[in-house]
Each structure stands twice: as C-alpha cells, then as structure tokens.
Amino acid sequence: MTNEKALGLLSRVFIAGLLMHAGSTVAAANIVLFDNYVQPGYVRSETFGWVIDGTFTVAMAFTPSVNARLASLTLSLAIAGTNVVDVKLHDDAGGVPGADIESFHLIDPIPPSSTDPPLVIDSVFHPHLLAGTQYWLSVHAASSIQGWWWSVDNQDSQGTLARFRTDDPPPRWRTFDTTLGVFRVEGLSPVPEPGTLALVGGGLLVLFRRRRQG
C-alpha cells in the first residue's frame, strides 16, 4: 500500500471515529439549572411550608435553563417523626409527574437541628435533562410528617405544584399554581472526552503529514 493510500485510509478512520465520539461528554463544573432559593445562600421560610406525610406526596415542577446531566438536588425539609423520605425526579406526563427518572430512599437524611439545614442529594446515574422541558421533583414520607419549606418571601416562589392524595379517590395527581417549596437543581457542564481530543489531535497530525508529502 502506498503512503498516499495509507494516509487516505487513516484519514477516513479518523473522521469516522470523530463522528462516533461527537456529543460524548464527561463531567466538568456544576451549573445551576433551576434555583428558587433567596440569594445569597440557601434562605427559606422559618414558618411556612407544605405538609408531606403518608397521605400526601408533593411534587414541584421546574424547567432546566440549559441542557445538562443531573449533578445534584438541594431542598429544605422539616422533620417531625421518622426521619425517612423518598425523593424522586420525574418526567412530565401531560402536566403531572410521570415516570421516575431517578429516585432516592433516604434514611436519617436531616440532622436534628432547629435550623433544618438544606438537604443535598448527589445524583448516581446523572440522567440528561433538556432545556425548556418540564420535570418534577417529588417528596414522600411514608410514616412521618415532613414539611417542604417555602421561600422566605413566598411571593417570589410561584410555580406549579402537584399533590397526590391516597385518601381522596380516585388517587391521582392534582395540580395547583401556587407557592413552591424551595429547591435547587444543578447539572454537570459537558466537555469533550479525552478520547475525542486525541482523535482531533491525530487527525491534525495526519493532515499535516499529507501536506508535507504533497
């Protein structure tokens, strides 16, 4: 095989590999996808919140600002009773929470404190979230009374809330335009994979050698 043919074949392999790796990403710095905490910091109401217990599951709607993979969820809960909660990220099913995207069963997640510090949950699977697409974050407590705190100024935290009541047949989600519990959603900013960068460098080397031989 002549050098020109070999270089031509290598160039085609490089281009095919680059196309295969296009869009592949790894995690970089976190970016905020949604946030209704009062800034600066995780400021929330000391008095008002939504009640969550074995009867009520409460979900809040949000729409990411950019495309990203989920990094973490931060929300403020109050505990009165068993310190066990289920937090879930859902897709949207016609304006109500749909299928689970990622779920977290948390045992003793909130330390005993009068200040109820924010609960930070790191994603395990890092699902992709799309800008302009509505998602839902829900909280359920099987055997205790929880509270999902409002913003310190509840008029600055308006949105769509969904509540699931098991004692109000037929059991289903009911939505309200009302005050949201405070929460923050952070994502992973995408950067090219090292393999993609290596392909780019290899391709440039091939093109440089072809020019020299030409």
C-alpha positions in Angstrom: 0.0 0.0 0.0 1.4 3.4 -1.0 1.9 6.1 1.6 -0.8 8.2 0.0 -3.3 5.3 0.2 -2.4 4.6 3.8 -2.8 8.2 4.8 -6.1 8.4 3.0 -7.3 5.3 4.9 -6.1 6.7 8.2 -7.9 10.0 7.5 -11.2 8.2 6.8 -10.8 6.2 10.1 -10.1 9.4 11.9 -13.2 11.1 10.5 -15.4 8.0 11.3 -14.1 7.9 14.8 -14.7 11.6 15.3 -18.3 11.2 14.2 -18.8 8.3 16.6 -17.5 10.4 19.5 -19.4 13.6 18.6 -21.6 14.5 21.5 -19.8 12.3 24.0 -19.2 14.2 27.3 -17.7 13.9 30.7 -18.5 15.9 33.8 -17.0 19.3 34.4 -18.0 22.1 36.8 -21.6 22.2 38.1 -24.0 24.7 36.6 -27.4 25.8 38.1 -30.4 24.5 36.1 -33.1 25.8 38.4 -33.0 27.7 41.7 -35.7 29.5 43.7 -33.8 29.9 47.0 -33.4 33.5 48.1 -29.8 34.6 47.4 -27.2 34.6 48.7 -27.2 31.1 50.2 -30.0 28.6 51.0 -32.5 31.0 52.6 -36.0 29.7 53.3 -39.0 30.5 55.4 -38.9 29.8 59.1 -42.7 29.4 59.3 -44.4 28.2 56.1 -44.1 25.0 54.1 -46.1 22.2 52.5 -47.1 19.2 54.7 -46.0 15.8 53.5 -46.9 12.6 55.2 -48.2 9.1 54.4 -51.3 10.6 52.7 -49.7 13.4 50.8 -46.9 13.3 48.2 -45.9 16.7 47.0 -44.1 17.5 43.7 -42.7 20.7 42.3 -42.4 21.5 38.6 -39.2 23.0 37.1 -37.7 23.6 33.7 -33.9 23.5 33.2 -32.3 26.6 31.8 -29.7 24.6 29.6 -29.1 21.0 28.5 -27.0 19.1 31.1 -26.7 15.9 33.1 -28.1 16.0 36.6 -25.4 16.6 39.3 -27.4 17.2 42.5 -30.6 18.3 44.1 -30.9 20.6 47.1 -34.1 21.2 49.1 -35.1 22.3 52.5 -37.3 19.9 54.6 -38.5 19.9 58.2 -38.8 16.7 60.2 -41.4 15.7 62.8 -41.3 12.0 63.3 -39.5 9.2 61.4 -36.6 10.7 59.5 -37.1 8.7 56.3 -38.0 10.3 53.0 -38.2 9.3 49.3 -37.2 12.0 46.8 -37.8 11.4 43.1 -37.1 13.1 39.8 -39.9 12.5 37.3 -40.5 13.3 33.7 -43.7 15.1 32.7 -46.9 13.2 31.7 -49.3 15.7 30.4 -48.8 18.3 33.1 -48.3 16.0 36.1 -45.4 13.9 37.4 -44.8 10.9 35.1 -42.2 8.1 35.1 -39.3 8.1 37.6 -36.0 9.3 36.1 -34.0 8.8 39.3 -35.1 8.1 42.9 -33.5 8.3 46.3 -34.6 6.5 49.5 -33.0 8.5 52.3 -32.7 7.3 55.9 -31.9 9.9 58.6 -31.0 12.5 55.8 -31.7 15.5 58.0 -29.6 16.0 61.2 -31.5 17.0 64.3 -31.3 20.8 64.3 -33.7 23.7 64.8 -32.3 25.3 61.6 -33.1 22.3 59.3 -30.1 22.7 57.0 -30.6 22.1 53.3 -30.6 18.5 52.1 -28.1 17.9 49.3 -28.6 14.8 47.2 -25.9 13.8 44.7 -27.1 12.0 41.5 -25.9 8.5 40.9 -26.9 8.0 37.3 -26.6 11.6 36.0 -29.6 11.5 33.7 -29.7 14.0 30.8 -32.1 17.0 31.3 -33.2 19.1 28.4 -33.6 22.9 28.4 -37.2 24.0 28.0 -38.5 20.6 29.1 -40.6 20.4 32.3 -39.6 17.9 35.0 -40.9 17.2 38.5 -39.2 16.8 41.9 -41.3 14.9 44.5 -41.0 14.2 48.2 -42.9 11.4 50.1 -42.7 10.4 53.7 -44.3 7.0 54.5 -44.8 7.3 58.2 -44.0 10.8 59.5 -44.9 14.4 59.0 -42.5 16.4 56.9 -42.6 20.0 55.7 -41.2 21.3 52.4 -40.2 24.9 53.3 -41.3 27.8 51.2 -39.0 30.6 50.1 -38.5 33.3 52.8 -40.6 35.6 50.6 -43.3 33.2 49.3 -44.4 35.7 46.6 -41.1 35.2 44.9 -41.5 31.4 44.7 -44.6 30.9 42.5 -45.0 27.9 40.2 -46.8 24.6 39.5 -47.2 22.2 42.4 -48.7 18.7 42.2 -50.1 16.8 45.2 -51.0 13.1 45.3 -53.6 12.2 47.9 -54.3 8.5 48.7 -57.4 9.3 50.8 -59.1 11.3 48.0 -60.4 8.7 45.4 -59.5 8.2 42.8 -55.9 8.5 43.9 -54.2 10.8 41.4 -52.1 13.9 41.0 -53.8 17.2 41.3 -52.0 20.4 40.3 -52.1 24.0 41.6 -50.5 27.2 40.6 -49.2 28.2 44.0 -46.2 28.7 46.2 -43.3 26.3 45.7 -41.1 24.7 48.2 -37.5 25.9 47.7 -35.1 23.7 45.8 -32.1 23.9 43.6 -31.1 21.7 40.6 -27.5 21.6 39.5 -26.1 19.9 36.4 -22.8 18.8 35.0 -21.4 21.1 32.3 -20.3 18.9 29.3 -16.8 19.0 28.0 -15.2 16.7 25.3 -13.9 13.3 26.3 -10.2 12.8 26.3 -10.7 10.2 23.5 -12.3 12.8 21.3 -9.5 15.2 21.9 -7.0 12.5 21.0 -8.8 11.9 17.7 -8.8 15.5 16.9 -5.0 15.7 17.5 -4.4 12.5 15.5 -6.4 13.9 12.6 -4.5 17.1 12.6 -1.2 15.2 12.5 -2.4 13.1 9.5 -3.4 16.2 7.6 -0.1 17.9 8.4 1.9 14.9 7.1 -0.2 14.7 3.9 0.5 18.4 3.2 4.2 17.9 3.7 4.3 14.9 1.4 2.2 16.8 -1.2 
